[in-house]
Amino acid sequence: MSKTTTPLTNNWTFARASDKDSTFRPVASVPTEIFLDLLAHKLIPDPFQQQNEIDVQWVGEEDWIYRVSFPSPACTKAMTRTDIVFEGLDTYATVTLNGREILHAENMFTPYRVDVTGTLHECGENELTIVFESAFLRGKKVQEKWPDFYWGSWNGDASRLVVRKAQYHYVCHRSSE
């Protein structure tokens, strides 16, 4: 059986999920991350200069939508099995294809393979959408469920301990503690 691979690395756009009127802007390349995309569009100052890191913490406290349209891999009545492979999704991600949820991820370190044969349009364009929830806020919610637990964090916000995400992504967030 022959296998065809179609990379979905071009023509992605992104927007802030909380703003229904938000403009979808092009993404330069995939894989990516929101700070790079916002910097490319001059929507935030460079967080690595001066004290800008403090001014852009709101970015990690927002949900973001990424989407791409792509043609069906085969316009035939007898479409063969088609999988979408995600080599990495940044933690809390809900993936829809043509309006139907195909994956809900909660672990940055897990690759996923999803059979989408029955979800693809037989011919024409398909739309893949990924909503990335704020890992920082989700971690806070999980931590709040266990108020009596000692989290034992000595370097930064303890909510990061409940999230399966690269720890270097966390910065010194504002804290109400």
DOGU-393784 format. One line per field, with one value per residue: residue number from 1; x, y, z of N, C-alpha, C, O in turn. Coordinates in nm, 2 decimals. Example, Ala and Ser with C-alpha at 12.3 -4.5 7.8 and 13.67 -1.06 7.14 Angstrom:
<nodes>
vofi = (1:2)
n.px = (1.32:1.28)
n.py = (-0.57:-0.22)
n.pz = (0.78:0.71)
ca.px = (1.23:1.37)
ca.py = (-0.45:-0.11)
ca.pz = (0.78:0.71)
c.px = (1.32:1.29)
c.py = (-0.33:0.00)
c.pz = (0.78:0.79)
o.px = (1.42:1.34)
o.py = (-0.33:0.11)
o.pz = (0.85:0.80)
</nodes>
This chain:
<nodes>
vofi = (1:2:3:4:5:6:7:8:9:10:11:12:13:14:15:16:17:18:19:20:21:22:23:24:25:26:27:28:29:30:31:32:33:34:35:36:37:38:39:40:41:42:43:44:45:46:47:48:49:50:51:52:53:54:55:56:57:58:59:60:61:62:63:64:65:66:67:68:69:70:71:72:73:74:75:76:77:78:79:80:81:82:83:84:85:86:87:88:89:90:91:92:93:94:95:96:97:98:99:100:101:102:103:104:105:106:107:108:109:110:111:112:113:114:115:116:117:118:119:120:121:122:123:124:125:126:127:128:129:130:131:132:133:134:135:136:137:138:139:140:141:142:143:144:145:146:147:148:149:150:151:152:153:154:155:156:157:158:159:160:161:162:163:164:165:166:167:168:169:170:171:172:173:174:175:176:177)
n.px = (0.08:0.07:0.18:0.09:0.21:0.10:0.21:0.08:0.17:0.16:-0.01:-0.15:-0.35:-0.41:-0.58:-0.71:-0.90:-1.09:-1.19:-1.44:-1.45:-1.19:-0.92:-0.81:-0.48:-0.20:0.03:0.38:0.53:0.51:0.61:0.50:0.47:0.27:0.38:0.59:0.43:0.27:0.47:0.58:0.38:0.39:0.24:0.30:0.55:0.90:0.95:1.20:1.35:1.44:1.21:0.99:0.88:0.70:0.50:0.38:0.26:-0.01:-0.06:-0.02:-0.23:-0.45:-0.68:-0.61:-0.67:-0.59:-0.59:-0.64:-0.69:-0.73:-0.70:-0.90:-0.73:-0.78:-1.00:-1.21:-1.46:-1.40:-1.24:-0.92:-0.79:-0.73:-0.51:-0.45:-0.16:-0.03:0.25:0.31:0.12:0.06:-0.02:-0.32:-0.55:-0.80:-0.92:-1.07:-1.22:-1.36:-1.57:-1.62:-1.54:-1.23:-1.02:-0.91:-0.66:-0.44:-0.17:0.14:0.35:0.27:0.24:-0.01:-0.23:-0.48:-0.76:-0.92:-1.08:-1.36:-1.44:-1.33:-1.40:-1.53:-1.45:-1.29:-1.24:-1.11:-1.14:-0.93:-0.91:-0.76:-0.80:-0.62:-0.61:-0.54:-0.27:-0.17:-0.39:-0.56:-0.41:-0.42:-0.69:-0.70:-0.53:-0.68:-0.88:-0.77:-0.72:-0.60:-0.37:-0.02:0.19:0.46:0.63:0.91:1.01:0.86:0.53:0.31:0.10:0.19:0.29:0.09:0.04:0.11:0.35:0.62:0.84:1.00:0.85:0.71:0.69:0.77:0.49:0.23:0.11:-0.15:-0.09)
n.py = (-0.12:0.21:0.52:0.85:1.17:1.48:1.78:2.01:2.28:2.54:2.85:2.90:3.08:3.31:3.41:3.60:3.42:3.52:3.75:3.80:3.96:3.96:3.99:3.75:3.67:3.62:3.34:3.30:3.07:2.71:2.47:2.70:2.96:3.16:3.41:3.46:3.50:3.72:3.91:3.92:4.06:4.30:4.34:4.32:4.42:4.33:4.06:4.00:4.22:4.49:4.55:4.43:4.18:4.18:4.34:4.18:3.96:3.91:3.77:3.49:3.44:3.43:3.26:3.11:3.10:2.89:2.83:2.66:2.61:2.34:2.14:1.84:1.53:1.33:1.32:1.11:0.85:0.63:0.69:0.65:0.56:0.84:1.01:1.26:1.39:1.50:1.63:1.77:1.95:2.24:2.17:2.23:2.18:2.20:2.04:2.09:1.97:2.07:2.17:1.97:1.82:1.66:1.60:1.63:1.76:1.74:1.74:1.84:1.68:1.46:1.29:1.28:1.09:1.10:0.95:1.08:1.02:0.99:1.25:1.43:1.64:1.50:1.61:1.92:2.20:2.18:2.27:2.31:2.36:2.49:2.54:2.68:2.67:2.88:2.76:2.85:2.96:2.73:2.56:2.70:2.66:2.38:2.36:2.50:2.32:2.16:2.27:2.22:2.09:2.06:2.22:2.25:2.42:2.61:2.78:3.00:3.02:2.79:2.66:2.57:2.32:2.13:2.10:1.95:2.05:2.21:2.33:2.55:2.73:2.88:3.19:3.44:3.49:3.73:3.74:3.67:3.60)
n.pz = (0.00:-0.09:0.05:0.10:0.19:0.30:0.39:0.62:0.64:0.54:0.49:0.72:0.96:1.24:1.54:1.82:2.05:2.23:2.13:1.92:1.69:1.60:1.38:1.16:1.11:0.90:0.95:0.97:0.95:1.02:1.25:1.51:1.75:1.96:2.06:1.87:1.64:1.71:1.74:1.48:1.35:1.47:1.71:1.97:2.20:2.18:2.39:2.50:2.54:2.75:3.00:2.88:2.90:3.11:3.02:2.83:2.94:2.93:2.70:2.74:2.89:2.74:2.51:2.20:1.84:1.57:1.23:0.91:0.57:0.34:0.04:-0.03:0.00:-0.20:-0.46:-0.49:-0.51:-0.36:-0.12:0.04:0.36:0.57:0.77:1.01:1.14:1.44:1.56:1.78:2.01:2.17:2.47:2.60:2.37:2.13:1.85:1.55:1.25:0.96:1.11:1.30:1.60:1.64:1.80:2.14:2.32:2.60:2.67:2.61:2.53:2.40:2.09:1.83:1.63:1.41:1.26:0.99:0.78:0.74:0.80:0.63:0.35:0.05:-0.20:-0.27:-0.04:0.29:0.63:0.90:1.24:1.53:1.87:2.11:2.45:2.73:2.90:3.14:3.28:3.28:3.44:3.68:3.74:3.78:4.00:4.19:4.25:4.44:4.71:4.96:4.91:4.92:4.70:4.66:4.52:4.45:4.27:4.10:3.97:4.12:3.98:3.74:3.78:3.75:3.49:3.18:3.02:2.86:3.09:3.06:2.92:3.10:3.27:3.51:3.63:3.70:4.02:4.26:4.50)
ca.px = (0.00:0.15:0.14:0.12:0.22:0.07:0.24:-0.01:0.26:0.15:-0.14:-0.22:-0.38:-0.44:-0.66:-0.74:-1.03:-1.19:-1.24:-1.51:-1.42:-1.05:-0.87:-0.72:-0.36:-0.11:0.14:0.49:0.57:0.46:0.55:0.52:0.41:0.19:0.47:0.65:0.33:0.24:0.59:0.59:0.27:0.42:0.13:0.36:0.70:0.99:0.96:1.33:1.41:1.41:1.11:0.87:0.82:0.59:0.39:0.31:0.21:-0.15:-0.06:-0.03:-0.36:-0.56:-0.69:-0.58:-0.72:-0.51:-0.67:-0.58:-0.78:-0.65:-0.78:-0.91:-0.62:-0.82:-1.14:-1.26:-1.56:-1.34:-1.12:-0.85:-0.78:-0.65:-0.49:-0.38:-0.06:0.01:0.37:0.31:0.03:0.09:-0.10:-0.47:-0.59:-0.92:-0.90:-1.19:-1.20:-1.49:-1.67:-1.64:-1.42:-1.16:-0.92:-0.89:-0.53:-0.40:-0.04:0.23:0.45:0.21:0.20:-0.14:-0.26:-0.63:-0.82:-1.02:-1.14:-1.50:-1.46:-1.29:-1.49:-1.49:-1.38:-1.30:-1.16:-1.14:-1.09:-0.88:-0.91:-0.71:-0.81:-0.53:-0.65:-0.43:-0.22:-0.15:-0.53:-0.61:-0.33:-0.48:-0.82:-0.67:-0.47:-0.79:-0.96:-0.70:-0.67:-0.52:-0.25:0.11:0.24:0.60:0.70:1.00:1.06:0.76:0.39:0.29:0.00:0.26:0.32:-0.02:0.03:0.21:0.39:0.76:0.85:1.07:0.75:0.66:0.77:0.73:0.36:0.18:0.05:-0.23:-0.05)
ca.py = (0.00:0.34:0.62:0.99:1.27:1.62:1.86:2.12:2.38:2.67:2.92:2.91:3.21:3.30:3.52:3.59:3.36:3.59:3.86:3.74:4.04:3.96:3.97:3.64:3.72:3.50:3.28:3.29:2.93:2.62:2.50:2.83:2.99:3.29:3.53:3.49:3.55:3.85:3.99:3.94:4.15:4.42:4.35:4.32:4.46:4.21:4.03:3.97:4.35:4.56:4.49:4.40:4.05:4.21:4.40:4.08:3.84:3.89:3.68:3.36:3.43:3.43:3.15:3.15:3.01:2.88:2.76:2.64:2.54:2.26:2.06:1.70:1.46:1.26:1.34:0.98:0.79:0.53:0.76:0.57:0.61:0.96:1.05:1.39:1.36:1.61:1.59:1.84:2.05:2.30:2.14:2.23:2.21:2.14:2.04:2.06:1.95:2.10:2.20:1.85:1.80:1.54:1.57:1.72:1.73:1.80:1.70:1.89:1.58:1.34:1.30:1.23:1.05:1.10:0.91:1.18:0.98:1.02:1.39:1.51:1.65:1.41:1.69:2.06:2.25:2.14:2.37:2.26:2.47:2.45:2.64:2.66:2.73:2.92:2.66:2.91:2.96:2.59:2.51:2.76:2.59:2.25:2.38:2.54:2.20:2.09:2.38:2.18:2.01:2.14:2.20:2.24:2.49:2.71:2.87:3.04:2.99:2.65:2.60:2.51:2.18:2.04:2.11:1.87:2.15:2.25:2.43:2.68:2.82:2.96:3.31:3.48:3.55:3.81:3.65:3.73:3.55)
ca.pz = (0.00:-0.10:0.14:0.06:0.29:0.26:0.50:0.64:0.70:0.48:0.48:0.85:1.02:1.38:1.60:1.96:2.06:2.31:2.05:1.80:1.57:1.58:1.25:1.14:1.05:0.85:1.02:0.88:0.93:1.12:1.38:1.56:1.88:1.96:2.07:1.74:1.54:1.75:1.71:1.34:1.31:1.56:1.80:2.10:2.20:2.20:2.54:2.55:2.56:2.87:3.09:2.80:2.94:3.20:2.94:2.74:3.01:2.89:2.59:2.80:2.97:2.64:2.42:2.06:1.74:1.45:1.13:0.78:0.47:0.25:-0.05:0.00:-0.06:-0.31:-0.50:-0.54:-0.43:-0.27:-0.05:0.13:0.50:0.58:0.91:1.04:1.25:1.52:1.63:1.90:2.03:2.30:2.59:2.59:2.23:2.08:1.71:1.47:1.11:0.90:1.22:1.39:1.69:1.61:1.90:2.25:2.37:2.73:2.70:2.51:2.50:2.33:1.95:1.80:1.49:1.41:1.14:0.95:0.65:0.74:0.83:0.52:0.23:-0.06:-0.29:-0.22:0.07:0.43:0.73:1.02:1.34:1.66:1.97:2.22:2.57:2.82:2.99:3.27:3.34:3.31:3.55:3.80:3.77:3.84:4.13:4.28:4.29:4.54:4.79:5.07:4.86:4.92:4.57:4.67:4.41:4.50:4.17:4.01:4.00:4.14:3.89:3.63:3.82:3.71:3.34:3.10:2.93:2.89:3.20:3.02:2.87:3.21:3.31:3.64:3.61:3.81:4.12:4.35:4.63)
c.px = (0.09:0.09:0.18:0.12:0.19:0.10:0.14:0.07:0.25:0.00:-0.22:-0.24:-0.41:-0.51:-0.68:-0.88:-1.13:-1.25:-1.30:-1.48:-1.27:-1.02:-0.78:-0.60:-0.27:0.00:0.26:0.53:0.52:0.57:0.59:0.47:0.36:0.28:0.54:0.55:0.29:0.35:0.60:0.49:0.28:0.30:0.17:0.50:0.78:1.00:1.10:1.41:1.36:1.31:0.98:0.80:0.69:0.47:0.32:0.26:0.06:-0.16:-0.08:-0.16:-0.48:-0.56:-0.67:-0.63:-0.63:-0.60:-0.60:-0.69:-0.68:-0.74:-0.79:-0.79:-0.65:-0.97:-1.19:-1.37:-1.50:-1.21:-1.05:-0.84:-0.69:-0.64:-0.43:-0.29:-0.02:0.14:0.39:0.21:0.05:-0.02:-0.25:-0.52:-0.71:-0.91:-1.03:-1.15:-1.34:-1.60:-1.69:-1.52:-1.36:-1.05:-0.93:-0.76:-0.51:-0.26:0.05:0.33:0.40:0.19:0.06:-0.16:-0.41:-0.68:-0.93:-1.09:-1.28:-1.54:-1.42:-1.40:-1.44:-1.41:-1.39:-1.21:-1.21:-1.08:-1.05:-0.86:-0.86:-0.73:-0.72:-0.58:-0.53:-0.39:-0.21:-0.29:-0.58:-0.54:-0.38:-0.60:-0.80:-0.62:-0.58:-0.87:-0.90:-0.64:-0.58:-0.39:-0.13:0.18:0.39:0.68:0.78:1.05:0.95:0.62:0.37:0.19:0.07:0.29:0.21:-0.04:0.14:0.25:0.54:0.77:0.92:0.97:0.69:0.75:0.72:0.60:0.32:0.11:-0.04:-0.20:0.03)
c.py = (0.12:0.44:0.76:1.08:1.41:1.71:1.98:2.23:2.52:2.72:2.92:3.06:3.19:3.42:3.49:3.53:3.44:3.71:3.81:3.83:4.05:3.92:3.84:3.69:3.60:3.47:3.26:3.15:2.84:2.51:2.65:2.84:3.13:3.41:3.56:3.55:3.69:3.95:4.02:4.04:4.28:4.45:4.35:4.37:4.33:4.18:4.01:4.10:4.42:4.49:4.45:4.27:4.08:4.26:4.30:3.96:3.81:3.78:3.53:3.34:3.44:3.29:3.20:3.05:3.01:2.80:2.76:2.57:2.46:2.17:1.91:1.63:1.38:1.28:1.21:0.93:0.69:0.59:0.66:0.63:0.73:0.99:1.19:1.35:1.49:1.57:1.66:1.95:2.11:2.29:2.13:2.28:2.13:2.16:2.01:2.05:1.97:2.11:2.08:1.83:1.66:1.50:1.68:1.68:1.80:1.77:1.74:1.78:1.46:1.37:1.24:1.19:1.02:1.05:1.01:1.14:1.02:1.17:1.48:1.53:1.57:1.49:1.83:2.09:2.20:2.25:2.30:2.37:2.41:2.56:2.60:2.74:2.77:2.81:2.72:2.91:2.83:2.53:2.57:2.69:2.46:2.27:2.42:2.43:2.13:2.20:2.34:2.10:2.11:2.11:2.20:2.31:2.60:2.81:2.91:3.00:2.84:2.58:2.53:2.36:2.08:2.03:2.03:1.96:2.17:2.36:2.56:2.78:2.92:3.08:3.34:3.56:3.64:3.72:3.73:3.69:3.65)
c.pz = (0.00:0.00:0.09:0.18:0.24:0.38:0.51:0.71:0.64:0.50:0.61:0.89:1.17:1.43:1.75:1.98:2.14:2.24:1.92:1.67:1.54:1.44:1.25:1.06:1.00:0.94:0.93:0.85:1.05:1.13:1.42:1.70:1.88:1.97:1.94:1.64:1.58:1.72:1.56:1.29:1.40:1.65:1.94:2.09:2.22:2.35:2.59:2.56:2.68:2.96:3.01:2.84:3.03:3.12:2.85:2.81:2.97:2.78:2.64:2.87:2.87:2.57:2.28:1.96:1.62:1.35:0.99:0.69:0.38:0.16:0.00:-0.07:-0.18:-0.34:-0.57:-0.45:-0.32:-0.20:0.05:0.27:0.50:0.72:0.91:1.16:1.31:1.60:1.76:1.90:2.17:2.40:2.56:2.46:2.19:1.93:1.64:1.32:1.04:1.00:1.31:1.47:1.66:1.72:2.01:2.32:2.51:2.77:2.59:2.46:2.42:2.18:1.93:1.66:1.49:1.27:1.10:0.82:0.64:0.76:0.71:0.41:0.12:-0.16:-0.24:-0.10:0.20:0.52:0.86:1.12:1.47:1.76:2.08:2.34:2.65:2.91:3.13:3.34:3.37:3.43:3.68:3.84:3.83:3.98:4.23:4.33:4.41:4.64:4.91:5.04:4.87:4.78:4.56:4.56:4.48:4.40:4.07:4.06:4.01:4.04:3.77:3.65:3.77:3.56:3.27:2.99:2.96:2.99:3.16:2.96:2.97:3.24:3.45:3.63:3.73:3.90:4.22:4.49:4.71)
o.px = (0.18:-0.03:0.29:0.03:0.26:0.01:0.11:0.04:0.31:-0.09:-0.34:-0.17:-0.44:-0.51:-0.67:-0.98:-1.25:-1.35:-1.23:-1.50:-1.23:-1.08:-0.69:-0.61:-0.28:0.05:0.24:0.56:0.49:0.62:0.68:0.44:0.42:0.26:0.55:0.59:0.27:0.33:0.63:0.52:0.20:0.26:0.09:0.56:0.72:1.06:1.11:1.53:1.24:1.34:0.87:0.68:0.59:0.36:0.21:0.23:0.02:-0.27:-0.16:-0.18:-0.59:-0.47:-0.70:-0.63:-0.58:-0.67:-0.52:-0.76:-0.57:-0.85:-0.70:-0.75:-0.57:-1.05:-1.21:-1.38:-1.56:-1.10:-1.12:-0.86:-0.58:-0.74:-0.36:-0.33:0.02:0.13:0.47:0.20:0.06:-0.10:-0.30:-0.52:-0.72:-0.91:-1.09:-1.06:-1.43:-1.71:-1.78:-1.41:-1.43:-1.01:-0.95:-0.76:-0.55:-0.23:0.04:0.38:0.48:0.12:0.03:-0.10:-0.47:-0.64:-1.03:-1.15:-1.32:-1.65:-1.47:-1.48:-1.32:-1.30:-1.48:-1.13:-1.33:-0.98:-1.14:-0.79:-0.90:-0.68:-0.73:-0.58:-0.42:-0.47:-0.22:-0.29:-0.64:-0.60:-0.39:-0.63:-0.86:-0.66:-0.58:-0.93:-0.96:-0.51:-0.50:-0.32:-0.14:0.22:0.45:0.79:0.73:1.11:0.94:0.60:0.40:0.19:0.01:0.32:0.24:-0.13:0.26:0.21:0.58:0.71:0.89:1.01:0.63:0.87:0.63:0.60:0.36:0.05:0.00:-0.26:0.08)
o.py = (0.14:0.44:0.78:1.07:1.45:1.71:2.04:2.28:2.62:2.65:2.94:3.15:3.08:3.53:3.38:3.58:3.43:3.77:3.78:3.78:4.13:3.84:3.84:3.74:3.49:3.55:3.21:3.11:2.89:2.46:2.71:2.74:3.21:3.51:3.68:3.64:3.77:4.07:4.13:4.11:4.37:4.56:4.39:4.35:4.23:4.26:4.00:4.10:4.41:4.37:4.44:4.26:4.00:4.23:4.32:3.86:3.70:3.71:3.46:3.22:3.45:3.21:3.31:2.93:3.12:2.70:2.84:2.48:2.50:2.14:1.86:1.66:1.36:1.27:1.21:0.97:0.68:0.55:0.59:0.75:0.73:1.00:1.23:1.30:1.59:1.49:1.62:2.03:2.04:2.38:2.03:2.40:2.01:2.27:1.90:2.12:1.89:2.06:2.09:1.83:1.56:1.39:1.80:1.57:1.92:1.78:1.69:1.79:1.37:1.47:1.14:1.26:0.94:1.12:1.02:1.23:1.07:1.21:1.59:1.44:1.56:1.44:1.87:2.01:2.17:2.31:2.23:2.47:2.31:2.67:2.49:2.86:2.71:2.78:2.65:2.88:2.81:2.46:2.50:2.67:2.42:2.19:2.38:2.44:2.05:2.21:2.42:2.06:2.22:2.00:2.15:2.26:2.69:2.90:2.85:2.94:2.76:2.46:2.45:2.28:1.96:1.96:2.05:1.94:2.16:2.46:2.66:2.89:3.02:3.06:3.27:3.68:3.62:3.62:3.84:3.73:3.62)
o.pz = (0.08:0.04:0.04:0.26:0.14:0.47:0.41:0.82:0.69:0.52:0.61:0.85:1.21:1.36:1.80:1.92:2.10:2.28:1.82:1.56:1.46:1.38:1.33:0.95:1.06:1.01:0.82:0.74:1.16:1.03:1.37:1.76:1.81:1.90:1.91:1.56:1.49:1.68:1.53:1.19:1.39:1.67:2.03:1.98:2.27:2.43:2.71:2.59:2.70:2.99:3.08:2.82:3.02:3.16:2.81:2.74:2.99:2.77:2.58:2.91:2.92:2.57:2.25:1.99:1.58:1.39:0.96:0.74:0.34:0.21:0.07:-0.18:-0.27:-0.25:-0.69:-0.34:-0.22:-0.23:0.12:0.28:0.43:0.80:0.81:1.26:1.24:1.69:1.84:1.81:2.26:2.43:2.52:2.43:2.22:1.87:1.68:1.27:1.07:0.98:1.41:1.42:1.66:1.73:1.99:2.38:2.52:2.89:2.48:2.34:2.39:2.15:2.00:1.57:1.57:1.17:1.18:0.76:0.54:0.75:0.70:0.40:0.10:-0.21:-0.17:-0.06:0.22:0.49:0.92:1.08:1.51:1.73:2.14:2.34:2.64:3.00:3.23:3.46:3.48:3.51:3.78:3.96:3.93:4.07:4.35:4.43:4.47:4.65:4.96:5.12:4.82:4.76:4.47:4.52:4.55:4.43:3.96:4.17:3.92:4.03:3.71:3.56:3.76:3.51:3.31:2.87:3.08:2.98:3.22:2.93:2.94:3.25:3.50:3.61:3.84:3.86:4.26:4.59:4.82)
</nodes>
